[in-house]
Amino acid sequence: MPCESNPVNLEFPEISLKQRPTNCSNLFSYHTCAVAVNYWIYDKKRKTVVSSGSSRACGSNYNKSSVHAEQKAIEFCRTSNSRHLQIYIWRWSKLGKMKSTYCCRSCTQLVKKYGYENDIFTFNDITKEKAVIENPTLSLAYKIKYGLTD
């Protein structure tokens, strides 16, 4: 288990950046990396990451169990004046290696509703690929809540 004396060496997306964001190490948590989806919002014209974050749990007092990374990223993009934004999503393994993640069924609907299907990506090893896929699955929280299996 990683600790302060033996920190995890995190992998990051292989994209052209003028400068690496300085606040990204706070996106990793050893205890939640199996479920937390991280995102970067990348301005491809300026070659900078303009925002970053991760999905978050809402708790038992909310109708939804979590706010997905795609939802937070699209909210940022919709309020931005830039038309050159791309969204990158991924998960980390417990060892800090990047793992691909794809939009769930509800996020796919949201992405298509606002026209971001060509601007949201994940990484398969170091290869960038679209995060919107055919026949997306239900979110894990929805499956757990309603006792569903694939």
Legacy VTK file of the C-alpha trace (Angstrom):
# vtk DataFile Version 3.0
C-alpha trace
ASCII
DATASET POLYDATA
POINTS 150 float
0.000 0.000 0.000
1.449 3.390 -0.971
2.206 5.854 1.800
4.013 9.136 2.309
7.448 7.462 2.293
6.619 5.367 -0.805
4.396 7.523 -3.047
2.697 6.221 -6.196
4.258 7.292 -9.490
1.204 8.464 -11.455
0.845 8.146 -15.224
-0.807 11.053 -17.034
-2.347 11.411 -20.509
0.173 11.665 -23.334
-0.960 14.926 -24.915
0.946 17.946 -26.109
1.149 20.395 -23.208
2.963 23.696 -22.849
3.053 23.108 -19.107
1.893 20.202 -16.919
-0.873 21.174 -14.469
0.469 21.462 -10.941
-2.622 20.406 -8.984
-3.192 16.905 -10.433
-1.694 14.751 -7.696
-4.721 15.513 -5.503
-6.891 13.552 -7.979
-5.415 10.222 -6.842
-6.596 8.312 -3.806
-5.456 4.760 -3.172
-8.818 3.940 -1.572
-11.081 5.241 -4.352
-9.024 4.749 -7.510
-11.057 1.648 -8.475
-14.213 3.763 -8.863
-13.099 7.393 -9.258
-13.006 8.703 -12.826
-10.663 11.637 -13.420
-10.957 14.252 -16.105
-8.891 16.933 -17.764
-10.384 19.647 -19.930
-7.809 20.401 -22.576
-7.697 23.526 -24.724
-6.206 22.173 -27.954
-5.519 25.651 -29.334
-3.538 26.881 -26.290
-2.239 23.350 -25.448
-3.105 23.704 -21.784
-5.278 21.912 -19.268
-7.848 24.487 -18.208
-9.637 22.376 -15.602
-9.319 19.013 -13.889
-11.233 16.979 -11.366
-12.851 13.649 -10.665
-16.220 12.086 -10.081
-17.577 12.309 -6.570
-19.989 10.423 -4.381
-23.094 12.291 -3.214
-24.030 10.274 -0.143
-27.356 8.871 0.945
-29.251 12.177 1.130
-29.344 12.697 -2.640
-31.425 11.204 -5.440
-28.244 10.374 -7.329
-25.427 8.356 -5.822
-22.659 10.262 -7.601
-21.766 13.053 -9.989
-19.863 11.597 -12.911
-16.667 13.161 -14.234
-18.273 13.602 -17.653
-21.119 15.601 -16.109
-18.734 17.963 -14.336
-16.571 18.344 -17.450
-19.510 19.092 -19.746
-20.837 21.630 -17.251
-17.469 23.432 -17.391
-17.312 23.276 -21.212
-20.832 24.636 -21.627
-20.015 27.713 -19.532
-16.686 28.328 -21.253
-16.240 30.723 -24.148
-13.696 28.476 -25.875
-14.694 26.197 -28.749
-11.397 24.318 -28.685
-12.005 22.165 -25.616
-11.592 18.411 -25.371
-12.406 16.172 -22.415
-10.078 13.352 -21.327
-11.295 10.764 -18.824
-9.458 7.866 -17.163
-9.019 5.875 -13.977
-5.849 4.983 -12.153
-4.924 1.551 -10.886
-3.672 1.228 -7.310
-0.150 1.403 -8.759
-0.841 4.700 -10.564
-1.146 3.244 -14.077
-3.795 4.797 -16.309
-6.808 2.652 -17.137
-9.335 3.424 -19.839
-12.914 4.195 -18.905
-15.902 4.739 -21.135
-19.066 6.773 -20.746
-21.975 4.965 -19.096
-25.431 4.992 -20.655
-26.602 8.211 -18.975
-23.345 10.072 -19.672
-23.470 8.951 -23.313
-26.932 10.518 -23.589
-25.633 13.727 -21.980
-22.583 13.848 -24.251
-24.738 13.392 -27.353
-27.324 15.912 -26.146
-24.714 18.673 -25.991
-22.716 17.530 -29.045
-19.463 16.462 -27.364
-19.270 12.930 -28.819
-16.233 13.900 -30.936
-14.511 15.734 -28.080
-14.417 13.209 -25.232
-11.582 10.697 -25.049
-10.018 8.021 -22.885
-6.670 6.229 -23.123
-6.024 2.594 -23.945
-2.393 2.312 -22.821
-1.029 5.458 -24.475
-3.450 5.442 -27.413
-6.152 8.119 -27.329
-9.595 6.781 -28.256
-13.192 7.960 -28.096
-14.877 7.467 -24.726
-18.366 7.174 -26.234
-18.991 3.592 -27.334
-21.818 1.584 -28.866
-24.070 -0.086 -26.276
-22.682 1.566 -23.121
-23.315 -0.125 -19.786
-25.336 1.174 -16.887
-23.348 2.950 -14.198
-22.060 0.816 -11.329
-24.117 2.727 -8.743
-27.318 2.133 -10.727
-26.557 -1.598 -10.962
-25.923 -1.811 -7.219
-28.978 0.244 -6.280
-31.359 -1.882 -8.347
-29.544 -5.231 -8.016
-28.889 -5.527 -11.746
-26.236 -7.599 -13.490
-24.980 -7.455 -17.071
LINES 1 151
150 0 1 2 3 4 5 6 7 8 9 10 11 12 13 14 15 16 17 18 19 20 21 22 23 24 25 26 27 28 29 30 31 32 33 34 35 36 37 38 39 40 41 42 43 44 45 46 47 48 49 50 51 52 53 54 55 56 57 58 59 60 61 62 63 64 65 66 67 68 69 70 71 72 73 74 75 76 77 78 79 80 81 82 83 84 85 86 87 88 89 90 91 92 93 94 95 96 97 98 99 100 101 102 103 104 105 106 107 108 109 110 111 112 113 114 115 116 117 118 119 120 121 122 123 124 125 126 127 128 129 130 131 132 133 134 135 136 137 138 139 140 141 142 143 144 145 146 147 148 149
